[in-house]
């Protein structure tokens, strides 16, 4: 959720600000910062001009806002009288300025959505600062989700805010694997004395994974029957070249959720089930990835079941057939897909020794039905 940057009510502005926004020449001068105004008025005027329909005016105002002196920004953005919409736009324009950031997060008038934006885009220091306001985090858990997905957030900070949510029975929206995240922290808590080591290791692993090319793992024709042999060879090499297996359970889950296809491809095969389950639930998983995973009998039953129950994926023929061939697919799900299989693929299933006997029997039954009653 983001704030709409709608125009301010002119009646609520000071006489000086209203005058600056009056005539076209005055508006252009104000957009360039050439009209002498008190700091709070200048911030409000620049906001009003930055959202103007005149693109030249808006661009000039935004450029001026981003070039304001640190002291002016720090003083003006700390004012509790500023409209939340103004604070939100300035968070987007100058949130990377240390003094402006501190003024924004300290301002009680700033909206929770604005803090979530800052949490998505800040560095480790900024996220640590946001994490100190536990009341706001519990009131708007979307901030925790934003911190979790920000690769710059320290793993120890993420663990602390997740633990805060779990302790207060808050479910964090926007994280598909929240159940796994919460369970991992409860079952495998990180000892405080290891925070520095955990932070360093996660940062190294995340950077190493990010440098790996994942194009061959995410792009392709998911309608085809895919095998994972080639992909596995690449993933096994990537796994050896990165410290991913040195991570704890919580760190692995976070990397699976925010990492690329290389991270997901490694962690979906992790022997710890909550890690592999989190990996398949990542929002980044493409249909092509799902098609490869569907054919892999080495993956956990929970992963295969998740694929089988996701309709966006099972609408593809290649995934349907791969699931039918995979002995890890629940028989009830396999039975649901079999009527859609082509004749030659049903025949292959009817002869297969790698699937449950119930699947073989059903394949033979469907073939007999399609061939019609036997001739006398």
C-alpha positions as CSV (number, residue, x, y, z in Angstrom):
1,X,0.0,0.0,0.0
2,X,1.3,3.4,-1.0
3,X,0.1,6.9,-0.4
4,X,-1.6,8.8,-3.2
5,X,0.2,12.0,-3.9
6,X,-2.8,14.2,-4.4
7,X,-2.8,18.0,-4.3
8,X,-2.8,19.8,-0.9
9,X,-5.7,22.1,0.0
10,X,-4.5,25.6,-0.8
11,X,-6.5,26.9,2.1
12,X,-4.3,25.0,4.5
13,X,-1.1,26.6,3.2
14,X,0.5,29.8,4.6
15,X,-0.2,33.1,2.8
16,X,3.5,33.0,1.6
17,X,3.1,29.5,0.1
18,X,-0.2,30.5,-1.5
19,X,1.4,33.5,-3.1
20,X,4.4,31.4,-4.4
21,X,1.9,29.0,-6.1
22,X,-0.2,31.8,-7.6
23,X,1.0,33.1,-10.9
24,X,2.8,30.9,-13.6
25,X,6.0,32.9,-13.4
26,X,6.0,32.7,-9.6
27,X,5.4,28.9,-9.7
28,X,8.4,28.4,-12.0
29,X,10.6,30.5,-9.7
30,X,9.3,28.5,-6.7
31,X,10.0,25.2,-8.5
32,X,13.7,26.3,-8.9
33,X,13.9,27.3,-5.2
34,X,14.2,31.0,-6.1
35,X,11.3,32.2,-3.9
36,X,12.4,32.9,-0.3
37,X,10.2,30.8,2.0
38,X,10.5,29.4,5.5
39,X,11.7,25.7,5.3
40,X,8.3,24.1,6.0
41,X,6.6,26.3,3.4
42,X,9.3,25.6,0.8
43,X,8.8,21.8,1.4
44,X,5.0,22.1,1.0
45,X,5.4,24.3,-2.2
46,X,7.8,22.0,-3.8
47,X,5.5,19.0,-3.1
48,X,2.6,20.8,-4.7
49,X,4.7,21.7,-7.8
50,X,6.4,18.2,-8.0
51,X,3.0,16.6,-8.6
52,X,1.8,19.2,-11.1
53,X,0.5,18.2,-14.5
54,X,3.1,20.4,-16.1
55,X,6.1,18.1,-16.5
56,X,8.7,20.8,-16.8
57,X,7.4,22.3,-13.5
58,X,7.3,19.0,-11.8
59,X,10.8,18.0,-12.9
60,X,12.2,21.3,-11.8
61,X,10.6,21.0,-8.4
62,X,11.8,17.5,-7.9
63,X,15.3,18.4,-8.9
64,X,15.3,21.4,-6.4
65,X,13.9,19.1,-3.6
66,X,16.7,16.6,-4.1
67,X,19.3,19.4,-3.9
68,X,18.1,21.1,-0.7
69,X,20.7,21.5,2.0
70,X,20.9,18.8,4.6
71,X,20.2,21.2,7.5
72,X,17.0,22.5,5.8
73,X,15.8,19.0,5.1
74,X,16.5,17.8,8.6
75,X,14.6,20.7,10.1
76,X,11.7,20.9,7.8
77,X,11.0,17.1,7.6
78,X,11.0,16.9,11.4
79,X,7.9,19.1,11.6
80,X,4.9,17.2,12.8
81,X,2.7,19.7,11.0
82,X,3.7,18.4,7.5
83,X,1.1,16.4,5.6
84,X,1.9,12.7,5.4
85,X,1.7,12.9,1.6
86,X,4.5,15.5,1.6
87,X,6.6,13.3,3.9
88,X,6.0,10.3,1.6
89,X,7.1,12.1,-1.6
90,X,10.2,13.5,0.1
91,X,11.0,10.0,1.4
92,X,11.1,8.9,-2.2
93,X,13.2,11.9,-3.3
94,X,15.7,12.3,-0.5
95,X,15.3,9.2,1.7
96,X,18.8,8.2,1.0
97,X,20.1,11.4,2.7
98,X,21.1,10.4,6.2
99,X,19.8,13.6,7.9
100,X,16.5,13.5,5.9
101,X,16.1,9.8,6.7
102,X,16.5,10.4,10.5
103,X,14.0,13.3,10.4
104,X,11.5,11.2,8.5
105,X,11.6,8.1,10.8
106,X,11.5,10.3,13.9
107,X,8.4,12.2,12.7
108,X,5.2,10.8,14.3
109,X,3.2,12.2,11.3
110,X,5.0,10.0,8.8
111,X,2.8,7.2,7.5
112,X,3.5,3.5,8.1
113,X,3.4,3.0,4.3
114,X,6.3,5.6,4.0
115,X,8.3,3.7,6.6
116,X,7.7,0.5,4.6
117,X,9.1,2.2,1.5
118,X,12.2,3.3,3.4
119,X,12.6,-0.2,4.8
120,X,12.5,-1.6,1.2
121,X,15.2,0.7,0.0
122,X,17.5,1.5,3.0
123,X,20.8,0.2,3.9
124,X,21.7,-1.9,7.0
125,X,22.0,1.2,9.2
126,X,18.7,2.6,8.2
127,X,16.9,-0.7,8.6
128,X,18.4,-1.1,12.1
129,X,17.0,2.3,12.9
130,X,13.6,1.4,11.7
131,X,13.6,-1.8,13.7
132,X,13.8,0.2,17.0
133,X,10.2,1.3,16.7
134,X,8.5,-1.9,17.7
135,X,5.1,-0.3,18.1
136,X,5.1,0.8,14.4
137,X,6.3,-2.6,13.3
138,X,3.5,-4.4,15.1
139,X,0.9,-1.9,13.9
140,X,2.0,-2.2,10.2
141,X,3.8,-5.6,9.7
142,X,4.3,-4.8,6.0
143,X,7.4,-3.0,7.3
144,X,8.8,-6.3,8.5
145,X,8.1,-7.8,5.1
146,X,9.9,-5.0,3.4
147,X,12.9,-5.4,5.7
148,X,12.9,-9.2,5.1
149,X,13.1,-8.8,1.4
150,X,15.8,-6.1,1.5
151,X,19.1,-7.8,0.8
152,X,20.9,-5.0,2.8
153,X,19.1,-5.9,6.0
154,X,21.3,-7.7,8.5
155,X,20.2,-11.3,9.1
156,X,20.3,-10.7,12.9
157,X,18.0,-7.6,12.5
158,X,15.5,-9.6,10.4
159,X,15.5,-12.5,13.0
160,X,14.7,-10.0,15.8
161,X,11.8,-8.4,14.0
162,X,10.4,-11.8,12.9
163,X,10.7,-13.0,16.5
164,X,8.8,-9.8,17.6
165,X,6.0,-10.6,15.2
166,X,5.8,-14.3,16.2
167,X,5.8,-13.4,19.9
168,X,2.9,-11.0,19.4
169,X,1.0,-13.5,17.2
170,X,1.3,-11.2,14.2
171,X,1.2,-12.8,10.7
172,X,3.3,-10.8,8.3
173,X,1.6,-10.2,5.0
174,X,3.5,-10.4,1.7
175,X,5.7,-13.3,2.7
176,X,4.3,-16.5,1.2
177,X,6.4,-18.7,3.4
178,X,5.5,-17.0,6.6
179,X,4.6,-20.3,8.3
180,X,8.1,-21.7,7.5
181,X,9.8,-18.5,8.5
182,X,8.1,-18.5,11.9
183,X,8.7,-22.2,12.5
184,X,12.3,-21.9,11.6
185,X,12.9,-19.1,14.1
186,X,11.2,-21.0,16.9
187,X,12.9,-24.3,16.2
188,X,16.3,-23.0,15.2
189,X,16.9,-19.6,17.1
190,X,20.1,-17.8,16.4
191,X,22.2,-17.3,19.5
192,X,22.9,-13.6,20.0
193,X,26.6,-14.2,20.4
194,X,26.7,-15.4,16.8
195,X,24.9,-12.5,15.2
196,X,28.0,-10.9,13.7
197,X,29.1,-14.2,12.2
198,X,25.6,-14.9,10.8
199,X,25.3,-11.4,9.3
200,X,28.7,-11.8,7.5
201,X,28.0,-15.3,6.2
202,X,24.5,-14.3,4.9
203,X,25.9,-11.2,3.2
204,X,28.6,-13.3,1.5
205,X,26.2,-16.0,0.4
206,X,23.6,-13.5,-1.0
207,X,26.3,-11.6,-2.9
208,X,27.8,-14.8,-4.3
209,X,24.4,-16.1,-5.4
210,X,23.4,-12.8,-7.0
211,X,26.5,-13.0,-9.3
212,X,25.4,-16.3,-10.7
213,X,23.7,-16.3,-14.0
214,X,20.2,-17.8,-13.7
215,X,18.8,-17.1,-17.2
216,X,19.0,-20.8,-18.2
217,X,17.0,-21.7,-15.1
218,X,14.1,-19.3,-15.5
219,X,13.5,-19.0,-19.3
220,X,12.1,-21.7,-21.6
221,X,9.0,-23.5,-22.7
222,X,7.2,-24.7,-19.7
223,X,4.7,-26.6,-21.9
224,X,7.3,-29.1,-22.8
225,X,8.2,-32.2,-20.7
226,X,11.3,-31.0,-18.9
227,X,14.0,-32.9,-17.2
228,X,16.3,-31.5,-14.5
229,X,19.5,-33.3,-15.4
230,X,21.3,-30.3,-17.1
231,X,20.1,-27.8,-14.5
232,X,21.2,-30.0,-11.6
233,X,24.7,-30.1,-12.9
234,X,24.9,-26.3,-13.0
235,X,23.3,-26.0,-9.6
236,X,25.6,-28.5,-8.0
237,X,28.6,-26.5,-9.2
238,X,27.0,-23.2,-7.9
239,X,26.3,-24.9,-4.6
240,X,30.0,-25.9,-4.2
241,X,31.2,-22.4,-5.2
242,X,29.0,-20.5,-2.6
243,X,28.8,-20.8,1.2
244,X,25.1,-21.5,1.0
245,X,25.2,-24.7,3.0
246,X,26.9,-23.0,5.9
247,X,23.8,-20.9,6.5
248,X,21.4,-21.7,9.3
249,X,17.8,-22.6,8.6
250,X,16.3,-19.1,8.9
251,X,19.0,-17.7,6.7
252,X,18.5,-20.4,4.0
253,X,14.8,-19.6,4.0
254,X,15.4,-15.9,3.6
255,X,17.8,-16.5,0.7
256,X,15.3,-18.8,-0.9
257,X,12.6,-16.1,-0.7
258,X,14.7,-13.2,-1.9
259,X,17.3,-14.8,-4.0
260,X,17.4,-15.7,-7.7
261,X,16.7,-19.0,-9.4
262,X,20.1,-20.4,-8.5
263,X,19.3,-19.9,-4.8
264,X,15.8,-21.5,-5.3
265,X,17.2,-24.4,-7.3
266,X,19.7,-25.3,-4.6
267,X,17.4,-24.7,-1.6
268,X,14.3,-26.5,-3.0
269,X,16.5,-29.6,-2.7
270,X,17.5,-28.9,0.9
271,X,17.0,-31.9,3.2
272,X,15.3,-29.6,5.8
273,X,11.7,-29.6,4.7
274,X,10.8,-26.1,5.8
275,X,13.6,-24.8,3.7
276,X,12.5,-26.6,0.5
277,X,8.9,-25.7,1.2
278,X,9.9,-22.0,1.5
279,X,11.9,-22.2,-1.7
280,X,8.9,-23.4,-3.8
281,X,6.7,-20.7,-2.3
282,X,9.0,-17.9,-3.4
283,X,7.2,-15.3,-5.5
284,X,10.1,-15.5,-7.9
285,X,9.5,-19.1,-9.0
286,X,8.6,-19.1,-12.7
287,X,6.5,-21.6,-14.7
288,X,9.7,-22.9,-16.3
289,X,11.3,-23.6,-12.9
290,X,8.1,-25.3,-11.7
291,X,8.1,-27.5,-14.8
292,X,11.6,-28.7,-14.0
293,X,10.8,-29.3,-10.3
294,X,7.7,-31.2,-11.2
295,X,9.8,-33.9,-13.0
296,X,12.2,-34.4,-10.1
297,X,11.4,-37.4,-7.8
298,X,14.3,-36.3,-5.5
299,X,12.3,-33.4,-4.2
300,X,10.2,-33.6,-1.0
301,X,6.6,-34.6,-1.2
302,X,5.6,-31.2,0.2
303,X,7.3,-29.5,-2.7
304,X,5.6,-31.7,-5.3
305,X,2.3,-31.4,-3.6
306,X,2.5,-27.6,-3.6
307,X,3.2,-27.6,-7.4
308,X,0.3,-30.0,-8.0
309,X,-2.1,-27.7,-6.1
310,X,-1.1,-24.5,-7.8
311,X,-3.5,-24.0,-10.7
312,X,-1.5,-21.3,-12.5
313,X,1.2,-24.0,-13.0
314,X,-0.9,-27.1,-13.6
315,X,-2.8,-25.5,-16.5
316,X,0.4,-26.3,-18.5
317,X,0.4,-29.7,-20.1
318,X,4.1,-30.4,-19.5
319,X,3.7,-29.9,-15.8
320,X,0.6,-32.1,-15.7
321,X,2.4,-35.0,-17.3
322,X,5.6,-34.5,-15.3
323,X,3.5,-34.7,-12.1
324,X,1.8,-37.8,-13.3
325,X,5.1,-39.5,-13.9
326,X,6.5,-38.4,-10.5
327,X,6.0,-41.0,-7.8
328,X,6.1,-38.2,-5.1
329,X,2.9,-36.7,-6.5
330,X,-0.1,-37.5,-4.3
331,X,-2.2,-40.1,-6.1
332,X,-5.4,-38.0,-5.7
333,X,-3.7,-35.2,-7.6
334,X,-2.3,-37.5,-10.3
335,X,-5.8,-39.0,-10.9
336,X,-7.1,-35.4,-11.4
337,X,-4.6,-34.7,-14.2
338,X,-4.7,-38.1,-16.0
339,X,-7.9,-37.5,-18.0
340,X,-6.1,-34.6,-19.7
341,X,-3.1,-36.7,-20.9
342,X,-2.5,-37.5,-24.5
343,X,-2.8,-41.1,-25.8
344,X,0.9,-41.8,-26.0
345,X,1.6,-40.3,-22.6
346,X,-1.2,-42.5,-21.0
347,X,0.3,-45.5,-22.7
348,X,3.7,-44.6,-21.2
349,X,2.1,-44.4,-17.7
350,X,0.3,-47.7,-18.3
351,X,3.7,-49.4,-18.8
352,X,5.6,-47.5,-16.1
353,X,7.2,-49.2,-13.2
354,X,8.1,-46.0,-11.5
355,X,4.6,-44.9,-10.5
356,X,2.1,-46.3,-8.0
357,X,0.1,-49.3,-9.1
358,X,-3.1,-47.3,-8.8
359,X,-1.8,-44.8,-11.4
360,X,-0.9,-47.7,-13.8
361,X,-4.4,-49.2,-13.4
362,X,-6.1,-45.8,-14.0
363,X,-4.0,-45.2,-17.1
364,X,-5.1,-48.6,-18.5
365,X,-8.7,-47.8,-17.6
366,X,-8.7,-44.5,-19.4
367,X,-7.1,-46.0,-22.5
368,X,-9.8,-48.7,-22.6
369,X,-12.5,-46.0,-22.3
370,X,-11.0,-44.0,-25.1
371,X,-10.8,-46.9,-27.4
372,X,-14.5,-47.7,-26.9
373,X,-16.2,-51.0,-26.2
374,X,-14.4,-54.2,-27.4
375,X,-15.7,-55.6,-30.6
376,X,-17.5,-59.0,-30.4
